[in-house]
Amino acid sequence: MKKIIKGLLATSAGLCSSIALSTSIIVVTHGQANDPFWSVVKNGVELAAEHTGADVDYRAPETFDMVAMSQLIDAAVNQEPDGLVVSIPDADALGPSIRRAVNAGIPVISINAGSDVSKSLGALLHIGQEEYDAGKVAGEKLKAMGGKKGICVNQEVGNVSLDQRCAGFTEGFGGNVSILPTSNDPSEIESKVRAALDSNPDVDTIMALGASTAGEPTVAAVKSLGLSGDVKVASFDLSADFLKAIVDGDATFAIDQQQFLQGYMAVDFLALNGEYGLMPGGNVPSGPNLITADKAAQVIDLSAKGIR
């Protein structure tokens, strides 16, 4: 995997070595750059900017706020960049602003969230994973491992992508799933997971929707109750500590959507488009990739470095 990533980045850097420094790209996502997941996206964005020579600006609202995000997109459109990258967690809220960019002739690529609406809003393509399908794969895997009753920990209810993950997990698992709504506060998540397990001892499976935000505190809650091994914990996305929990047997697997590639490829594609008119002919699936104990050790170092 390391060789594949290095080869991809080296090839891309070579293709883009002559792109003009004046190429301007604005990235607007719903995730803050200090969030462990989105910091990896930003790392990909910044490396692509370095490789292509493009002038790239990463922006996000201070919290999960669709009004603020739509305003950021509008402000980006007013600057008339050569390309715009957006995530689309709420098409109803963000659609008008994205269409405004498209109508202004700005090439748009969506990443991470919005694969189902990207094309209808006028984006050239989407880079990410099909969240419902990824959740279904996870549910089927956990059911095959003997899971009977599950919880889906959702730290951003209303974020369409996370809601799709829970819905897919519920179908794949066989339907016996409760949604546990929380905030992004790890201490709150740990407390709520512990309370849910205390009140319902039949729960044997927990699906978290973000490794650092929800996966790690879920593992901590399960361990604090002495239920490691009895309650299976899985998570979307990666963090070094959650990967270590997989290696140690305190978690079962993580679903890697390779968000570094989402940030890197979106900038790379728009830079190539601005210089040469090049663009892939369809969406790019960056995941899902199931990271189990046999793979986790290989990925820990890259996760700690902000690449995986």
C-alpha angles and dihedrals in degrees: 000000000000090000091049093051093045091048092049094049094044092050092047092048090052093051092050100043093108099045112128119255089229093071105115124200128176121201117202118181136163090238125085118234090236090060108102092233097045093043086067090052089050090049088056091047092051095048091050089050089052093048096045100035090231121150102243129182122191116206135176138161116261090246136010093293120149095190091054091045093052088051090052090052091049090051090050091052090052089058091057098222123189089244142006129210118197140172114218112208091152117028094185092057098038102031098089092052093047092049089050089057092048092047089052089059095251113145108237130199121185123212138189100355129040107043090143095053103028097096095044090055091053101257115151093229145329128244115201142061133297098255098200092050091047090052090049092052090051092048092050091049093050092046089052088052089060102268115159107167124027146187125208111206108211114187095180109039106188093038097117094212093055092044088053091051091055092045092051092046091051092053095045092046093052102257104284094117134123123204114231108200116205141156124252091265108116093207091054091048092051091049094048094047091050091050092048091052092046092052096043114034091177091074108108102162134052125188114197121195099213127031101217098031100042110000098061096047089045090055089048092052093049092048092048089058093047092244101124107137092017095067115047115218124197131168144193115242129011143272129170092244094048090049088052088052088055091051090048092050095247092113132031107216146328129225111230117203091176096234091182087069091049092059095038099046095044092057092040093051094048091048091051089046092052093050104033107009090246121151134156114253098237149004120313115224108214093179177227102265117166111224109200131171093280091058103031098081091057092054101044096084093048090048091052088051092054097250103103 
